[in-house]
Amino acid sequence: MRRAVLLCETSVLDAADLPFSSIDLQAPLPEREKGADAPFPLDQLEEWAINRALTRTGGKRMQAAKLLEIDYKRFDRKMKKYGIT
């Protein structure tokens, strides 16, 4: 996510800016709180990405972490942060 934010060429992060293009990006993004043009908070995007990766891998955490291109320890910490089981 950090990399996507840093490399984003506009002020709004878009699905095309995300590094995990193999995830089904057709899945709906979380609802925006401030309207359709408001940017997503990073926490919402991270939680969404983790859930999509887990869905894509059938709940296999190690594969989901690889899909997101992060190490498993960081993935596990993020899951705990968002209460994902």
N, C-alpha and C positions, 0 to 999 in steps of 0.2 A: 504494500500500500504506500509506504513511504516513497518508494521508487516511482510509482505512478503519480503521486502528488508532485514530486520534484520534476518529473519529466513532462508533466502536463503543459501544453502550450497555451491554454486558456485559463481563465479564472474559475471555470467549472469543470470538475472531474466528470468524464463521460465513460461509459462502458468500454469504449474503444481504447481508453487510456490504461485500462487494467491489464496487468501482466499475464493473467491466466485465461488466455483466449480459448483454451480447450474446454472451459466450463460452459454450460448452456447459458449463454447470455440472453436468450429469449425469455428466460424465467423473469417474472415481474420483480422489479426492484421494490424495496420497502416503500411504504407510503411516505411522502414528504410532508413534514409538519406545516411548512409555511407556504405551500402552493407549488405548482408545477415548475416554476422557474427557479425555485430556491435550491441551492446546492445541498448535497447530502452531507451530514456530519460523518466524519471518518469512522466513528464507532459503528454507525449503522451500516456503512459499506463493509466493514470488516466482518461484522456479524452475518450479514447477508452472504458474503463470499465464503465464509466457513460453512454455513448451512448448505449452500449450493455444492461446495466441494464434497461434503459428507453425503449428500444425496447422490451426486454423480458417482461416488465410489462405493455406494451401498453401505455407508457407515464405517468404512475402513479408514481409521484415523491416519495411519502412516501414509497411505496412498493419497488421502486428502491433503496432507501437509506437502507432499511432493507436488501435487497438482497446483498448489498455491505457491510453490517454490520457496517454502520456509522450512526451517528445521522443526523436528517433531516437538522438542521442548517448548519452543515458542508457540507452536500450534496448540499444545496442551494448555499453556498459560492463557491463551486467548479464549479457548473453550471455557475455562473456569471463569474468566472475566465476564463472559456473556451468559454464563449459566447454561451452556449447551452440554447435554449429556449424551 
